[in-house]
């Protein structure tokens, strides 16, 4: 799923300032957005329940575990460049009692050749393809990988979620909007494929796009403590990414929000929400 600035192009989730921080973000994303991920997997227009699935850029397993729940007879091959993420996924899969249904493969998806990933009936790529140096090449490789009639699900984020109301904080209203504008500027330089229209590119790779939908996410954080933790982790990552691009006054206001010991810490706010969009393309190999 997804996220702030990316430093490297070889897998879905290598960005920010350290694998431990990224692991926390991905786990919170899975916890807070579980219902939305389940809705996406439930809507996939599979022709028959797949037995073999590949999750490209699996991170810590948000998609992997959702797909295992959606398709109880399937095995998922989870691919990522981060050993830390794969280790975390292994732990989560074993804790969920599905460790025997997950195959972990460390791989750089920008490498000249991909490892043997079998002949899956479903390939899932959430917030991963746009990070690749040559995404069109990756789409063609997925086409060749899939079984005839197989489905390729591409999930793209509109951006990292927003958490604060537009009027917050009172001394610097619109702070989050300005930070996201700086993030967009950085992404335009370092992640040029973010926000691409994957429908046209999937068609060019030979797929038939059978479904495209945008899911609007709005989760009230009033009664969900995980939203506060998610906001803290996300804005901490945002600060590390755009701290050199925003005004000093904005940076100071952001630091006050991130001070967990202060009365005005983001953890003490009662007006948080998770707001974002995800677009899903379901493309068939004829």
Secondary structure as UniProt FT lines:
FT   TURN            12..13
FT   HELIX           19..32
FT   HELIX           34..43
FT   STRAND          52..56
FT   TURN            59..60
FT   HELIX           62..70
FT   TURN            72..73
FT   STRAND          75..80
FT   HELIX           83..95
FT   TURN            96..97
FT   HELIX           99..101
FT   STRAND          102..106
FT   TURN            109..110
FT   STRAND          122..126
FT   HELIX           129..131
FT   TURN            133..134
FT   HELIX           135..145
FT   TURN            148..149
FT   STRAND          151..157
FT   TURN            166..167
FT   HELIX           170..172
FT   TURN            173..174
FT   HELIX           175..190
FT   TURN            192..195
FT   HELIX           198..204
FT   TURN            205..206
FT   STRAND          208..220
FT   TURN            222..223
FT   HELIX           225..242
FT   TURN            243..245
FT   HELIX           248..258
FT   TURN            260..261
FT   TURN            263..264
FT   HELIX           266..268
FT   STRAND          273..284
//
